[in-house]
Amino acid sequence: MSEELIISISGMRGLVGDNLFPETASSYGSAFGTFLKKRHTTNEELSVAIGRDSRPSGQMIFSAVAAGLAAVGIDVIDLGICSTPAVGVMLRYLNCAGGIVITASHNPTPYNGIKLLLENGIAPPKEMAEQIIQMYHDHQLAFVDSLACGTLKPDTRANHIHLDKVLGIITKEKIASKHFKVVLDSVNGAGGVEGLMLLEALGCEVIPMNIEPTGIFAHTPEPTAENLVTLCDKVSQSAADIGFAQDPDADRLAIVDEGGHYIGEEFTLALASKLVFSQMQGPAAVNLSTSRMIDDIAEDAGCTVIRTPVGEANVANAMVEHNCVIGGEGNGGIIDLRVGPIRDSLVGMALVLELLAETDKTVSHLAGDVGGYAMHKSKYPADKKQAAAIIEKAKTVFTEANVDTRDGCRFDLPDGWIHIRTSNTEPIMRIIVETKDPAVAKRYLDTLEAIRVDVL
């Protein structure tokens, strides 16, 4: 049975040729263009910058989306294959009315998606996203005649302009003096070329893996431990200082230590924040599913942490509102407003390398200093109704918890926390448990599994 096309506040995502077609992408592009015209009521010419990850279907989806935008009178700037954060930088650099990234993020090759960005580089908030979705469903599209159609022009500067922004937030010479040996696995996605550019600019000896942006992913693209065994082996065999893994659109970063051990995505934000807090004071913003390590680091630095619902836009908007010095999500997504309000693997690499240079410590030593928690992430096929039933049952079990229902349900307990929510990008339910004591985490997981079996 075919999967359902997902259209949510995170954009559109589906299986190409199964539920995602050229006409689907074109209509969605027209809906976004119509929304932008209503948002910008002057007679100014509006443009949208579009970049795409390396999936073979990317050119087709781009062409359809570009046609949909042009059909409602929006000019299109084709950035080609580039990372999601590079699109965010470029749309602001070019003063565009919005941006689009053609990507399905960590999903396998058969998937693709359309991620929308406003002129500030942040995804539309819930109310605006719902307006765009309604325009798409109702086919409320402001088509224009032939003389008013939008134009298309290429711009190949995204990698270089993004790289300059990243280099501007760190001390290049300090990192270069250490001559770090780095293994970079870009999974044949969009981030390999500029990731390599960054590391070479920082004086690193780079051992590249899967750099070419073919879109034929060398392994399952989500940068989790089970998918990065080859990277871990390469770091160990090469006696490298660190290993980095990007996802296909390069907005997430996972880390492997000098011994070839996967320390994970949660430590990306922890280590980057440790550097930033050592250089400046201010709050951090993270989502409800992010490890408590950030709270510990912030407390040690005399800073605070603001929690938001899951979703890059929620974190980015909180960062802007509260003038946060760092932010992101526990999936390896680092946001530094000095570069842009989008998760950025290049920012993550730069900040972590500067921390290594500043401290003269190894990755494993730094991770040990931060400490850690027993965190378990699970996902199951489930719709919103099933997830809601599991949450309601869990409320009757974890009665001693402080409950946050802004995004699914987070249970804060004296010895840990649990977060249950449905995904905005996949037809699944996610369960995250974090505790100091692994035995407590196992007890919570066993309880949740019993609840899930009982409900489903």
Secondary structure in CASP SS format (residue, H / E / C, confidence):
PFRMAT SS
TARGET T0000
AUTHOR 0000-0000-0000
METHOD secondary structure of the structure
MODEL  1
M C 1.00
S C 1.00
E C 1.00
E C 1.00
L C 1.00
I E 1.00
I E 1.00
S E 1.00
I C 1.00
S C 1.00
G E 1.00
M E 1.00
R E 1.00
G E 1.00
L E 1.00
V E 1.00
G C 1.00
D C 1.00
N C 1.00
L E 1.00
F C 1.00
P H 1.00
E H 1.00
T H 1.00
A H 1.00
S H 1.00
S H 1.00
Y H 1.00
G H 1.00
S H 1.00
A H 1.00
F H 1.00
G H 1.00
T H 1.00
F H 1.00
L H 1.00
K H 1.00
K H 1.00
R H 1.00
H C 1.00
T C 1.00
T C 1.00
N C 1.00
E C 1.00
E C 1.00
L C 1.00
S E 1.00
V E 1.00
A E 1.00
I E 1.00
G E 1.00
R E 1.00
D C 1.00
S C 1.00
R C 1.00
P C 1.00
S C 1.00
G H 1.00
Q H 1.00
M H 1.00
I H 1.00
F H 1.00
S H 1.00
A H 1.00
V H 1.00
A H 1.00
A H 1.00
G H 1.00
L H 1.00
A H 1.00
A H 1.00
V C 1.00
G C 1.00
I C 1.00
D E 1.00
V E 1.00
I E 1.00
D E 1.00
L E 1.00
G E 1.00
I E 1.00
C C 1.00
S C 1.00
T H 1.00
P H 1.00
A H 1.00
V H 1.00
G H 1.00
V H 1.00
M H 1.00
L H 1.00
R H 1.00
Y H 1.00
L C 1.00
N C 1.00
C C 1.00
A C 1.00
G E 1.00
G E 1.00
I E 1.00
V E 1.00
I E 1.00
T C 1.00
A C 1.00
S C 1.00
H C 1.00
N C 1.00
P C 1.00
T C 1.00
P C 1.00
Y E 1.00
N E 1.00
G E 1.00
I E 1.00
K E 1.00
L E 1.00
L E 1.00
L E 1.00
E C 1.00
N C 1.00
G C 1.00
I C 1.00
A C 1.00
P C 1.00
P C 1.00
K H 1.00
E H 1.00
M H 1.00
A H 1.00
E H 1.00
Q H 1.00
I H 1.00
I H 1.00
Q H 1.00
M H 1.00
Y H 1.00
H H 1.00
D H 1.00
H C 1.00
Q C 1.00
L C 1.00
A C 1.00
F C 1.00
V C 1.00
D C 1.00
S H 1.00
L H 1.00
A H 1.00
C C 1.00
G C 1.00
T C 1.00
L E 1.00
K E 1.00
P E 1.00
D C 1.00
T C 1.00
R C 1.00
A H 1.00
N H 1.00
H H 1.00
I H 1.00
H H 1.00
L H 1.00
D H 1.00
K H 1.00
V H 1.00
L H 1.00
G C 1.00
I C 1.00
I C 1.00
T C 1.00
K H 1.00
E H 1.00
K H 1.00
I H 1.00
A H 1.00
S C 1.00
K C 1.00
H C 1.00
F C 1.00
K E 1.00
V E 1.00
V E 1.00
L E 1.00
D E 1.00
S C 1.00
V C 1.00
N C 1.00
G C 1.00
A C 1.00
G C 1.00
G H 1.00
V H 1.00
E H 1.00
G H 1.00
L H 1.00
M H 1.00
L H 1.00
L H 1.00
E H 1.00
A H 1.00
L C 1.00
G C 1.00
C C 1.00
E E 1.00
V E 1.00
I E 1.00
P E 1.00
M E 1.00
N C 1.00
I C 1.00
E C 1.00
P C 1.00
T C 1.00
G C 1.00
I C 1.00
F C 1.00
A C 1.00
H C 1.00
T C 1.00
P C 1.00
E C 1.00
P C 1.00
T C 1.00
A H 1.00
E H 1.00
N H 1.00
L C 1.00
V H 1.00
T H 1.00
L H 1.00
C H 1.00
D H 1.00
K H 1.00
V H 1.00
S H 1.00
Q H 1.00
S H 1.00
A C 1.00
A C 1.00
D C 1.00
I E 1.00
G E 1.00
F E 1.00
A E 1.00
Q E 1.00
D C 1.00
P C 1.00
D C 1.00
A C 1.00
D C 1.00
R C 1.00
L E 1.00
A E 1.00
I E 1.00
V E 1.00
D C 1.00
E C 1.00
G C 1.00
G C 1.00
H C 1.00
Y E 1.00
I E 1.00
G E 1.00
E C 1.00
E H 1.00
F H 1.00
T H 1.00
L H 1.00
A H 1.00
L H 1.00
A H 1.00
S H 1.00
K H 1.00
L H 1.00
V H 1.00
F H 1.00
S H 1.00
Q H 1.00
M C 1.00
Q C 1.00
G C 1.00
P C 1.00
A E 1.00
A E 1.00
V E 1.00
N E 1.00
L C 1.00
S C 1.00
T C 1.00
S C 1.00
R C 1.00
M H 1.00
I H 1.00
D H 1.00
D H 1.00
I H 1.00
A H 1.00
E H 1.00
D H 1.00
A C 1.00
G C 1.00
C C 1.00
T C 1.00
V E 1.00
I E 1.00
R E 1.00
T E 1.00
P C 1.00
V C 1.00
G C 1.00
E H 1.00
A H 1.00
N H 1.00
V H 1.00
A H 1.00
N H 1.00
A H 1.00
M H 1.00
V H 1.00
E H 1.00
H H 1.00
N C 1.00
C C 1.00
V C 1.00
I E 1.00
G E 1.00
G E 1.00
E E 1.00
G C 1.00
N C 1.00
G C 1.00
G E 1.00
I E 1.00
I E 1.00
D E 1.00
L C 1.00
R C 1.00
V C 1.00
G E 1.00
P C 1.00
I C 1.00
R C 1.00
D C 1.00
S H 1.00
L H 1.00
V H 1.00
G H 1.00
M H 1.00
A H 1.00
L H 1.00
V H 1.00
L H 1.00
E H 1.00
L H 1.00
L H 1.00
A H 1.00
E H 1.00
T H 1.00
D C 1.00
K C 1.00
T C 1.00
V H 1.00
S H 1.00
H H 1.00
L H 1.00
A H 1.00
G H 1.00
D H 1.00
V H 1.00
G C 1.00
G C 1.00
Y C 1.00
A E 1.00
M E 1.00
H E 1.00
K E 1.00
S E 1.00
K E 1.00
Y E 1.00
P E 1.00
A C 1.00
D C 1.00
K H 1.00
K H 1.00
Q H 1.00
A H 1.00
A H 1.00
A H 1.00
I H 1.00
I H 1.00
E H 1.00
K H 1.00
A H 1.00
K H 1.00
T H 1.00
V H 1.00
F C 1.00
T C 1.00
E C 1.00
A C 1.00
N E 1.00
V E 1.00
D E 1.00
T C 1.00
R C 1.00
D C 1.00
G C 1.00
C E 1.00
R E 1.00
F E 1.00
D E 1.00
L E 1.00
P C 1.00
D C 1.00
G E 1.00
W E 1.00
I E 1.00
H E 1.00
I E 1.00
R E 1.00
T E 1.00
S C 1.00
N C 1.00
T C 1.00
E C 1.00
P C 1.00
I E 1.00
M E 1.00
R E 1.00
I E 1.00
I E 1.00
V E 1.00
E E 1.00
T E 1.00
K C 1.00
D C 1.00
P H 1.00
A H 1.00
V H 1.00
A H 1.00
K H 1.00
R H 1.00
Y H 1.00
L H 1.00
D H 1.00
T H 1.00
L H 1.00
E H 1.00
A H 1.00
I H 1.00
R H 1.00
V H 1.00
D H 1.00
V H 1.00
L C 1.00
END
